[in-house]
Amino acid sequence: MTSTPGTMELAGKAGIAKSYASEIINGKRSPSRPLAIHIMRAIGWRHPSIDGLTDEQIKTLEAIEPYQPRRRAQVSA
């Protein structure tokens, strides 16, 4: 397991908002399982919610619940 990432690293590499990244790091919010796996793949950090899973279990979960990033709202001109 790698050390806990910084807010900017987590937000940038995982593609999530800085405020949400901060809440995840500080234990105020828990990411969905697909997002937790995405974070692990992006930066190597295992959130406590998936820390006890084997690599095989994670691969199975990825197949069942793939990560689908939220679409950002489009701003009309």
C-alpha positions in Angstrom: 0.0 0.0 0.0 1.3 3.4 -0.8 1.0 6.4 1.5 -2.2 8.5 1.6 -2.1 10.9 -1.4 -2.4 14.6 -1.3 -5.6 16.3 -2.3 -4.2 17.7 -5.6 -2.7 14.4 -6.6 -5.9 12.5 -5.9 -8.1 15.0 -7.6 -5.9 15.4 -10.7 -5.1 11.7 -11.3 -8.5 10.3 -10.4 -10.5 13.1 -12.2 -12.6 14.1 -9.2 -13.2 17.5 -7.6 -10.6 18.8 -5.1 -13.3 19.1 -2.4 -14.4 15.5 -2.9 -10.8 14.3 -2.9 -10.2 16.1 0.4 -13.3 14.5 2.0 -12.2 11.1 0.9 -8.6 11.6 2.2 -9.9 13.0 5.6 -12.4 10.2 6.1 -15.5 12.4 5.8 -16.8 10.5 2.8 -16.2 7.1 1.4 -15.9 6.7 -2.4 -18.1 4.2 -4.2 -16.4 0.8 -4.7 -15.9 1.4 -8.4 -14.3 4.8 -7.7 -12.1 3.3 -4.9 -10.8 0.8 -7.5 -10.3 3.5 -10.1 -8.3 5.5 -7.5 -6.2 2.4 -6.8 -5.5 2.0 -10.5 -4.7 5.7 -11.0 -2.4 6.3 -8.1 -1.8 3.0 -6.3 -3.5 4.0 -3.1 -6.1 1.6 -1.6 -8.9 3.3 0.2 -9.7 1.4 3.5 -13.0 0.3 1.9 -11.1 -2.0 -0.5 -7.9 -2.5 1.4 -8.8 -6.1 2.5 -9.7 -7.3 -1.0 -7.3 -9.5 -3.0 -6.3 -8.5 -6.5 -8.5 -11.2 -7.9 -11.5 -9.9 -6.0 -10.8 -6.4 -7.3 -10.6 -7.6 -10.9 -14.0 -9.4 -10.4 -15.6 -6.3 -9.0 -14.2 -4.2 -11.9 -15.9 -6.5 -14.3 -19.2 -6.4 -12.4 -19.2 -2.7 -11.5 -16.9 -0.8 -13.9 -16.0 2.8 -13.0 -18.1 5.3 -15.0 -17.0 8.9 -14.4 -19.7 11.5 -14.0 -20.3 13.7 -16.9 -19.7 17.3 -16.2 -22.6 19.6 -16.9 -22.3 21.4 -20.2 -22.5 25.2 -20.1 -24.6 26.6 -22.9 -23.5 29.8 -24.4 
